[in-house]
Structure formats: structure tokens, C-alpha cells
Amino acid sequence: MASHSSAAIAHTGNNPFLRFVAALSTLAGWCSAAMIVAAVAITCQMIIIRFVLNGSTIWQTEAVIYLVIAATLVGLPYVQRLRGHVNVDLVPLSLPSRARFVLAVFTSVLSITIMAIMLWYGYEYWHYAMDRGWRSDTVWGVRLWIPYLSIPVGFGLLLLQLIADFIALLTGTDKPFGLE
């Protein structure tokens, strides 16, 4: 059985673009994990402040919400790189190799198109919040462009990973649906 690192090398081959995107997706995964750890630490701090010291919290709940959402969005390319999303492979398994390849190309192009649209509107929403100076309606009053930045960053990195997966499929570096 191949180790995780050799599976990653086999998935990118010697293609520098695929290796760069894989490294970027891995970095995004680490950032996502750090955001989850920060959210847990802030939650623990909030519990101590509220229930042990009987104090009030101002920013903690909102920060945790933004961190978890950002971790989810920024972690998308890493999960895609590892093929960690839910995958139903009944149809690809039953198809011959040529039809499987055509289906993989079709689903890749469709995924890239959808993520490009999500990136476009996510960037537009983030830019609109930044230009208008939106702030949250809480006591903390965080400038919303900061947490909203995770929308175009997450979808942009996922789009880049999907393009890399498509290139790997077309060059034969990766098999359709990861099936032999």
C-alpha cells in the first residue's frame, strides 16, 4: 500500500504546475486546521470567562463563527486534493474506460464552471462589503470584508485545484475518478 506522500507524488507526477497547486492546497489545509484550533481555543477561553470568572464576552462567539466558516472554505482545495469529498462511484465503476474518461472530463468541466461562477460572485460580494465599509451589527463591529475574504480565497483555491485535477486527468497523471 502506498504511503500518503507517495500517493501525492503519483498524483502530481513531475509536472511543476501540479506540484505547485498541490503544495498550495496543502498549505490551505494547514491554515484551515489552524483556524479550527484557534476556534476551539477561543471557545475554551469564552467558557472560562463566562462560567468560571462570571464575565461577559464581546467578540468570541462572532470570531468562532467566522473562523469555522473560513476554515471550511479555505480547506476545500485540500479536501479535493485528497479526494475527501463524498464520492458515489457506482456509475463510473460500471462504465468502460473510454466512457469513464468522457464522464470524468464532463464532470471536471462542470465543476470548474460552477466554481468559476462561485468565485466571481464571491469576489463581487467581498468587494462590495469592502467598498461599502460594512461592519457587523454586534458590539465588536468587525469590518466584514475581513471574514468575507475567505469566500473568494476558498473558491479561488478550489478552482485552482480543480483545474490541476483536470490537467492531471488530461495528461494521464491521474486516472478518471481515481479508478484503474
Secondary structure, DSSP 8 states (H G I E B T S, - for coil): ---HHHHHHHHHTT-HHHHHHHHHHHHHHHHHHHHHHHHHHHHHHHHIIIIIS----SSHHHHHHHHHHHHHHHTHHHHHHTT-S----HHHHHS-HHHHHHHHHHHHHHHHHHHHHHHHHHHHHHHHHHHHT-B-SSSS--BTHHHHTHHHHHHHHHHHHHHHHHHHHHHTSS-GGG--
